[in-house]
Amino acid sequence: MLERHPDLRVYVTHSGWPMLEEMLALMEEHSQVYVDVAGINWSLPREVFHQHLRELVEAGFVDRIMFGSCQMLWPDAIELSIEAIESAPFLTKEQKRKIFYGNAARFLRLEQELIEGHHRR
């Protein structure tokens, strides 16, 4: 499907957890594949989540990782999800900004003025 439709943008929830190797291979082969870290950023032990995230980043995919919380019934999940990204010692401020909204804005093709305007606020 991805080869037949190269303009199709796809994102994989939970960044393919627990199939990291397969996810890395898919992302390497198809530049239109993004991932989100929803759910795993608060449900996994922090060190396990950080290792998973670090491997995605070190593989060169920080520009295709999107924030999410998978919060449907438990409001505390949003705060935990944010903290999981904020507390990642290996991420720079710019990488965190990309994960929190820059990558999703690009994936959703939001207007550049909106992206830059939001960043300035």
C-alpha positions in Angstrom: 0.0 0.0 0.0 2.8 2.5 0.9 4.6 1.7 -2.3 1.6 2.0 -4.5 0.5 5.3 -2.8 3.8 7.2 -2.0 1.9 10.4 -1.1 -0.3 8.7 1.5 0.8 9.9 5.0 0.4 7.2 7.7 1.0 7.3 11.4 1.3 4.3 13.6 -0.1 4.5 17.1 2.0 3.6 20.1 5.0 3.8 17.8 4.5 0.2 17.0 5.1 -1.0 20.6 6.4 -3.6 21.3 7.7 -4.2 17.7 10.5 -1.6 17.6 12.7 -3.3 15.1 9.9 -3.7 12.7 8.8 -0.1 13.2 12.3 1.2 12.6 12.5 -0.9 9.4 9.2 0.4 8.1 10.2 4.0 8.9 13.5 3.5 7.1 11.8 2.2 4.0 8.9 4.7 3.9 9.5 8.4 4.7 5.8 9.1 4.8 5.4 6.9 8.0 5.2 8.7 11.3 4.6 7.4 14.8 2.9 8.7 17.9 3.9 7.8 21.4 0.4 7.9 22.8 -0.4 5.5 25.6 3.1 4.1 25.9 4.3 7.4 27.3 2.3 6.9 30.5 1.5 3.2 30.6 5.1 1.8 30.3 7.6 2.2 33.1 9.4 5.5 32.4 12.8 3.9 31.8 11.3 1.5 29.3 9.5 4.3 27.4 12.6 6.4 27.4 14.7 3.6 25.9 12.0 3.0 23.2 11.9 6.8 22.4 15.7 7.1 22.5 16.0 4.3 19.9 13.6 6.0 17.6 15.5 9.3 18.0 19.0 7.7 17.6 17.8 6.0 14.4 17.2 9.4 13.0 13.4 9.7 13.2 12.9 12.6 15.6 11.2 14.5 12.8 8.5 11.8 12.5 7.6 11.2 16.2 4.3 12.8 17.4 3.0 13.4 20.9 -0.2 11.8 22.0 -1.8 10.8 25.3 -4.5 8.2 24.5 -6.4 9.9 27.2 -10.1 8.9 27.0 -11.2 8.3 30.6 -8.3 9.2 32.9 -7.4 12.9 32.8 -4.1 12.4 34.7 -2.8 10.6 31.6 -2.2 13.9 29.8 0.0 15.2 32.6 1.9 11.9 32.7 2.3 11.9 28.9 3.8 15.4 28.9 6.1 14.6 31.8 7.4 11.5 30.0 8.6 13.7 27.1 9.8 16.6 29.3 11.9 14.3 31.5 13.7 12.5 28.7 17.3 13.6 29.4 18.5 12.8 25.8 16.1 15.1 24.1 17.0 18.7 23.3 14.5 21.5 23.7 14.1 21.6 19.9 13.4 17.9 19.7 10.8 18.1 22.4 9.1 21.0 20.5 9.1 18.8 17.3 7.5 15.9 19.2 4.9 18.0 21.0 3.6 19.8 18.0 6.0 20.6 15.1 5.9 17.1 13.6 2.1 16.8 13.9 1.7 20.3 12.3 3.8 19.1 9.3 2.0 15.8 9.1 -1.4 17.5 9.1 -0.1 20.2 6.7 -1.0 23.1 8.8 -0.1 26.5 7.4 3.4 27.5 8.3 2.2 30.9 9.7 0.1 29.0 12.2 3.0 26.8 13.2 5.4 29.8 13.6 2.7 31.9 15.3 2.1 29.2 17.8 5.8 28.8 18.5 6.2 32.6 19.2 3.4 32.6 21.8 
